[in-house]
Amino acid sequence: MIILGINETSHDASVSLIKNGDILFAGHAERYTKNKNDWYINNDLLGDALKYGFPDQIAYYEKPLLKASRLLLKGGFGDWKPKYMVDNMFGKRVPTKYFSHHRSHAAAGYYTSSFNDAVIVVLDAIGEYNTSTIWVGEGSKIKQVYKNNYPFSFGLFYSAFTKLLGLTPNQEEYIMMGMAAYGDWTRYYLKVKEYFPDINKQKYNFHQGINDWNEHIGHREQFDIAAAVQKVYEERLVNFMAMAQKLTGKRNLVFMGGCALNCAANTMLWRMFDNVWIMPNPGDAGSSLGAAAAAYGSHINWQHPYLGHDLGGEYPVGAIITELIRNKIAAVATGRAEYGPRALGNRSILADPRDPTIKDKVNLIKKRESFRPFAPVVMEEHASKWFDMSFTSPYMQYAVKCLQPDKIPAVVHKDGTSRVQTVNKEQHPGLYNVLSNWYVMTGVPILLNTSLNIKGQPLLNDKKDIKLWEDTYNAKVIH
């Protein structure tokens, strides 16, 4: 049985293909059209996926008619009619199943986890109606035990303040999260708290934005407001997770939805649960895999996130080390593209974290704001010596305190934390070998790792992207 999962008509369209529980392919629409956060599937993406097999069934991540009813009755914005909703696909009839938006999120998380007993929390902006749900996963079954509906929304609260600060909602929430480290949260805390006073209460429908903020917002105010929003969000997240734990009695947590991309807040979850799993693509793009898994109805074989377009070749360990020694920065595009928003070694810029000027140099290359932080990638066995963490973080999902910031200044944020990626031999042998060689030469088992793209553009995907990058920036890409 081959199942094609589809997510579109929302930000970050994607497709996934599974066969008898094995993941054959998973990729993002934006990587093919070059339109950031593309809402719709395209033939190039579908063609790439179908090289691995033609589906016996299509699984769609949302219920379009239910979403249409919400748009009609409750408002909001968006599209409800997917391009590939029809059963006729490339001249062949393929039966289609539809799953609710939050069920797709829950299935993506639980069925890729190692848990057979867990509480599943889904927090996002909005699906059809649901915005926050709690599920119980036991064996191969998942069951919803709590829901809250539009217009109440954790995600819309965060996105509305993202817009207030002059950033793009549904795209640049991560920038506001980065800004928070530079702000004084106490300055606007009480005012921001009025907008989200309780886990089941908010001031108004945040889909309309923040429409009653009358104070002037200058450069300094932006950072202080961001800090207050992050503080209030973290408090409400902890409150909600405590409710989920009390309601279900579970000690294993699966966390999904766009809110699960807030790495600064995610770290707190390890204080509350014995084990935490956040699938590395927890937002809407991950729901194509979730829909396919929901149709399969059981755990699927999750091994790694390198599931997209395949550039082929062995990982160029020697070439990367040579470039790092020569220029301290190495652009890498090789093998299969990462499924998810983080570059985890196959579409990455790697750099020497010891050089205090490297952060500014890489931000200049990527045309990003100078305050934006970069992540360290570290050999797993050395992680606890360099960072305050007792768990692994293979997908850059947690921000933790750096224990030796003076030695790796390029990967430490203003608040002393780092968004860590841990790597072991099994997870990514090539990247691990790069780090191992770097460690032998420098005594530091860490490199800076960031996505190979320019701000506002998708990650490099294929050979055409590599050539365009090299021609445009006169810079070598190792592949």
C-alpha positions in Angstrom: 0.0 0.0 0.0 1.5 3.3 -1.1 -0.1 6.4 0.4 0.4 10.0 -0.8 -0.1 12.7 1.9 -1.0 16.2 0.7 -1.1 19.5 2.5 -2.1 22.7 0.7 -4.3 25.7 0.9 -2.4 26.9 3.9 1.1 28.1 4.4 3.9 25.6 3.6 2.3 23.1 1.1 4.0 19.7 1.0 3.6 16.1 -0.1 4.8 12.9 1.5 4.8 9.3 0.3 4.8 6.2 2.5 4.8 2.5 1.6 3.8 0.0 4.2 4.9 2.3 6.9 8.3 3.3 5.3 8.7 6.9 4.4 9.8 7.1 0.7 9.7 10.9 0.2 8.6 14.1 1.9 9.2 17.6 0.4 8.1 21.2 0.4 6.4 23.0 -2.5 8.4 26.2 -1.9 11.7 24.4 -2.7 10.4 23.9 -6.3 8.6 27.1 -7.1 11.0 29.3 -5.1 8.0 31.1 -3.6 8.5 31.2 0.2 5.8 29.4 2.1 4.0 28.4 -1.1 0.4 27.5 -0.4 0.0 25.0 -3.3 1.4 21.8 -4.7 3.2 21.9 -8.0 3.9 19.2 -10.7 7.7 19.3 -10.1 7.2 18.4 -6.5 4.7 15.7 -7.3 6.9 14.4 -10.0 9.8 14.1 -7.6 7.6 12.2 -5.1 6.1 9.8 -7.7 9.6 8.7 -8.8 9.4 6.5 -5.6 6.0 5.0 -6.5 2.5 5.7 -7.6 -0.1 6.0 -4.8 -2.9 3.5 -4.1 -4.5 6.2 -1.9 -4.3 9.9 -1.3 -4.6 11.3 2.2 -5.5 15.0 2.6 -4.5 16.8 5.8 -7.7 18.8 6.3 -11.5 18.6 5.7 -12.0 21.3 3.0 -15.8 21.6 3.4 -15.5 22.0 7.1 -12.9 24.7 6.6 -15.1 26.4 4.1 -17.9 26.5 6.6 -15.7 28.2 9.2 -14.6 30.8 6.6 -18.2 31.4 5.8 -19.6 31.4 9.3 -16.8 32.6 11.5 -14.5 34.5 9.2 -10.7 34.5 9.0 -8.8 34.1 5.7 -7.5 31.4 3.5 -8.4 29.0 0.8 -10.3 25.8 1.2 -10.2 24.2 -2.2 -7.0 22.3 -3.0 -5.7 21.9 -6.6 -5.3 18.1 -6.1 -8.6 17.4 -4.2 -10.0 15.4 -7.2 -9.6 11.7 -7.3 -8.3 11.8 -10.9 -4.5 12.2 -10.7 -2.4 12.2 -13.9 -5.1 10.3 -15.7 -5.6 7.7 -13.0 -8.3 7.5 -10.4 -7.0 7.4 -6.8 -9.3 7.2 -3.8 -8.9 10.1 -1.3 -9.4 10.2 2.5 -9.7 13.5 4.4 -8.5 14.0 8.0 -9.1 16.9 10.3 -6.2 19.5 10.5 -5.4 18.7 14.1 -5.7 14.9 13.6 -3.1 15.2 10.9 -0.8 17.2 13.3 -1.4 14.6 16.0 -0.8 11.7 13.7 2.4 13.2 12.3 3.8 13.5 15.9 2.6 10.3 17.5 3.2 7.9 14.6 6.8 9.1 14.1 7.6 8.9 17.8 9.0 5.9 19.7 6.1 6.1 22.2 3.2 3.7 22.6 1.7 5.7 25.4 1.7 9.5 25.4 -0.2 12.7 25.6 -0.3 14.6 22.3 -0.7 18.4 22.4 -1.4 20.4 19.2 -1.2 24.2 19.3 -1.3 26.3 16.2 -3.0 29.3 14.6 -6.1 27.6 13.2 -7.2 24.4 11.4 -10.8 24.1 10.3 -12.2 25.2 13.8 -9.8 23.7 16.3 -6.8 25.8 17.6 -5.7 23.8 20.6 -6.3 20.1 21.2 -5.2 17.4 23.5 -5.0 13.7 22.4 -4.1 10.4 24.0 -2.0 8.0 22.1 -2.1 4.4 23.2 -0.8 1.6 21.0 -1.8 2.4 17.4 -4.8 4.5 18.4 -5.1 8.3 19.0 -8.1 9.9 20.6 -9.0 13.5 21.2 -9.8 14.3 24.8 -9.9 18.2 24.7 -10.4 20.9 22.2 -10.6 24.7 22.0 -11.8 26.5 18.8 -11.4 29.6 16.8 -11.0 32.5 17.5 -9.2 31.6 20.7 -5.6 30.7 19.6 -2.1 30.5 20.9 -0.7 30.8 17.4 -2.9 33.8 16.4 -1.8 35.6 19.6 1.8 35.2 18.6 1.3 36.0 15.0 -0.7 39.2 15.7 2.2 40.6 17.8 4.6 39.5 15.0 2.6 41.7 12.7 2.4 44.6 15.2 6.2 44.7 15.2 6.3 45.1 11.4 7.1 41.5 10.6 5.3 39.1 8.4 2.8 36.8 10.2 2.9 33.1 9.4 6.5 33.6 8.3 8.6 35.6 10.7 7.5 34.6 14.1 11.0 33.1 14.6 12.5 36.6 14.1 10.3 37.9 17.0 11.4 35.0 19.1 15.0 36.0 18.4 14.3 39.6 19.2 13.0 38.7 22.6 16.5 37.9 24.0 17.4 41.6 23.5 14.4 43.0 25.3 13.2 43.8 28.8 10.1 41.7 29.3 9.1 43.6 32.4 8.4 46.8 30.5 5.3 45.6 28.6 4.5 42.4 30.5 1.3 43.5 32.2 0.0 45.1 29.1 0.7 42.1 26.9 -0.8 39.8 29.6 -4.1 41.6 29.2 -4.4 40.2 25.7 -3.9 36.6 26.9 -4.8 36.4 30.6 -5.6 32.7 30.8 -5.2 29.5 28.8 -8.9 29.6 27.8 -9.3 33.4 27.6 -8.1 36.1 25.2 -8.9 39.7 24.6 -10.4 39.4 21.1 -10.0 37.7 17.7 -6.3 38.0 16.9 -7.0 37.3 13.2 -7.7 41.0 13.0 -4.3 41.8 14.4 -3.6 44.0 17.4 -6.0 46.9 16.9 -5.8 48.9 20.1 -2.1 49.3 20.8 -1.8 53.1 21.1 1.8 53.5 22.3 4.6 54.5 19.9 6.7 51.5 18.8 10.3 52.4 18.1 13.3 50.2 17.7 13.8 49.8 21.5 10.1 49.1 22.0 10.1 46.4 19.4 12.5 44.3 21.4 10.8 44.9 24.7 7.4 44.0 23.3 8.9 40.8 21.8 10.3 39.9 25.2 7.0 40.4 26.9 5.1 38.4 24.3 7.6 35.5 24.6 7.3 35.6 28.4 3.4 35.5 28.3 3.5 32.8 25.7 5.8 30.6 27.8 3.7 31.0 30.9 0.5 30.0 29.0 2.3 27.1 27.4 3.4 25.8 30.7 -0.2 26.3 32.1 -1.7 24.4 29.1 0.8 21.5 29.3 0.1 21.2 33.1 -3.6 20.8 32.2 -2.8 18.2 29.6 -0.7 16.2 32.0 -3.3 16.4 34.7 -6.1 15.4 32.3 -4.3 12.4 30.9 -1.8 11.3 33.5 0.8 10.7 30.8 4.5 11.3 31.3 5.5 11.1 27.6 4.7 14.2 25.5 4.2 14.6 21.8 4.0 18.3 20.9 2.9 19.4 17.4 1.5 22.4 15.5 3.3 25.7 14.5 3.7 26.6 18.2 6.1 23.7 18.6 8.7 25.6 16.5 9.3 28.0 19.5 12.5 26.5 20.6 13.0 29.0 23.5 9.8 27.8 25.1 10.2 24.1 24.2 13.1 23.6 26.6 10.7 24.1 29.5 8.8 20.9 28.6 11.7 18.7 29.7 11.0 20.0 33.3 7.5 18.7 33.1 7.6 15.4 31.2 9.9 12.4 31.3 10.3 12.3 27.5 9.4 14.8 24.8 9.0 14.2 21.0 8.6 17.1 18.5 8.6 15.8 15.0 11.2 18.0 13.1 8.4 19.4 10.8 5.7 20.2 13.4 3.9 23.0 11.5 1.5 22.6 8.6 4.2 21.3 6.2 4.6 18.2 8.4 0.9 17.4 8.1 1.2 15.8 4.6 3.2 13.1 6.4 0.6 13.2 9.2 -2.3 12.6 6.9 -0.5 9.7 5.3 0.3 8.2 8.7 -3.3 8.7 9.8 -4.5 6.8 6.7 -1.9 4.0 7.5 -3.3 4.0 11.1 -0.2 3.0 12.9 3.4 4.0 13.7 5.6 4.6 10.6 9.3 4.0 10.3 10.8 7.4 11.2 14.6 7.3 10.9 15.7 10.8 9.8 14.4 14.0 8.1 16.5 13.7 4.9 13.6 12.8 2.7 13.3 15.4 0.0 15.0 16.1 -3.4 18.1 13.9 -3.9 21.3 15.5 -5.2 23.1 12.2 -4.8 26.7 11.7 -3.9 28.7 10.8 -0.8 28.9 13.5 1.9 31.9 15.6 1.0 33.7 15.5 4.3 37.2 16.3 3.0 36.0 19.2 0.8 34.1 20.7 3.7 37.1 20.5 6.1 39.4 22.0 3.5 37.0 24.9 2.9 36.6 25.5 6.7 40.3 25.7 7.1 40.8 28.0 4.1 37.8 30.4 4.6 36.2 29.4 7.9 32.8 29.2 6.1 31.6 26.3 3.9 28.3 26.1 1.9 27.0 22.5 1.5 24.3 21.1 -0.7 24.4 17.3 -1.0 22.2 14.2 -0.7 18.5 14.4 0.1 17.0 17.7 1.3 15.7 18.1 4.8 12.0 17.8 5.5 11.2 20.7 7.8 12.3 24.3 8.2 15.8 23.6 9.7 18.8 22.9 7.6 20.5 19.9 9.3 23.6 19.4 7.3 22.5 18.7 3.7 21.5 22.2 2.7 23.7 24.1 5.2 26.2 26.9 5.7 28.8 25.6 8.2 31.3 27.9 9.9 33.9 28.2 12.6 32.1 29.1 15.8 35.3 30.2 17.6 35.6 33.3 15.5 33.6 36.2 17.0 33.3 37.9 13.6 31.8 34.9 11.9 28.2 35.7 13.0 28.3 39.0 11.3 29.9 37.6 8.2 27.3 34.9 7.8 24.4 37.3 8.5 25.8 39.5 5.8 25.9 36.6 3.3 22.3 35.7 4.2 21.2 39.3 4.2 19.7 38.9 7.7 19.3 41.3 10.6 22.5 41.5 12.6 20.8 40.4 15.9 19.8 37.1 14.5 21.5 34.1 16.2 23.0 30.9 14.7 22.8 27.4 15.9 25.6 25.1 16.9 25.9 21.5 15.6 27.7 19.4 18.1 28.9 15.7 18.5 26.2 14.2 20.7 28.7 12.7 23.2 30.1 16.2 23.9 26.9 18.1 24.1 26.5 18.1 27.9 30.0 19.4 28.3 29.3 22.5 26.2 25.6 23.0 26.9 23.3 22.7 29.9 21.2 19.8 28.6 20.5 16.2 29.6 18.7 15.2 26.4 19.5 15.0 22.7 18.4 17.7 20.2 18.9 16.3 16.7 16.5 18.8 15.1 17.4 22.2 16.7 14.2 22.3 18.7 15.5 23.5 22.1 17.4 26.6 23.3 19.7 25.8 26.2 22.4 27.7 28.2 25.9 27.5 26.7 28.5 26.5 29.3 31.5 27.7 27.4 30.3 30.8 25.5 33.8 32.5 25.4 35.1 29.6 23.2 32.2 29.6 20.7 30.9 33.1 20.6 29.4 32.8 17.1 26.7 30.4 18.2 25.6 32.0 21.5 22.6 34.3 21.6 22.3 37.5 23.6 20.7 35.7 26.5 23.5 33.1 26.7 21.5 30.3 25.1 22.1 28.3 21.9 19.6 26.4 19.7 21.5 23.1 19.7 21.7 20.4 17.1 23.2 17.1 18.3 24.6 14.6 15.9 25.7 11.0 16.3 27.2 8.4 13.9 23.9 6.8 13.0 21.9 10.0 12.6 24.2 11.6 10.0 27.5 9.7 9.4 28.9 12.4 7.1 28.2 15.4 9.2 29.4 13.5 12.3 32.7 12.8 10.5 33.1 16.4 9.6 32.7 17.3 13.3 35.0 14.5 14.4 37.8 15.8 12.1 37.2 19.4 13.2 37.4 18.3 16.9 40.8 16.6 16.3 42.1 19.7 14.7 40.7 22.4 17.0 39.6 20.7 20.3 36.1 22.0 19.6 33.4 19.4 18.6 31.1 22.1 17.3 30.4 24.1 14.1 28.0 26.9 13.3 25.1 25.5 11.2 22.5 27.6 9.4 20.3 27.1 6.3 21.8 27.6 2.8 19.5 30.4 1.6 19.0 34.1 1.6 16.6 35.7 4.0 13.0 35.4 2.7 14.0 32.6 0.2 13.6 28.8 0.4 16.5 26.6 1.0 18.5 25.5 -2.0 17.0 22.4 -3.5 18.5 21.2 -6.8 21.4 21.7 -9.1 19.8 24.7 -10.8 19.7 26.4 -7.4 23.4 25.6 -6.8 24.4 27.1 -10.1 22.3 30.2 -9.5 23.9 30.7 -6.1 27.4 30.3 -7.4 26.8 32.6 -10.4 25.0 35.2 -8.3 27.3 35.4 -5.3 30.5 34.1 -6.8 30.7 31.6 -4.0 31.4 27.9 -4.1 28.8 25.4 -3.0 30.2 22.0 -2.0 28.1 19.2 -3.5 
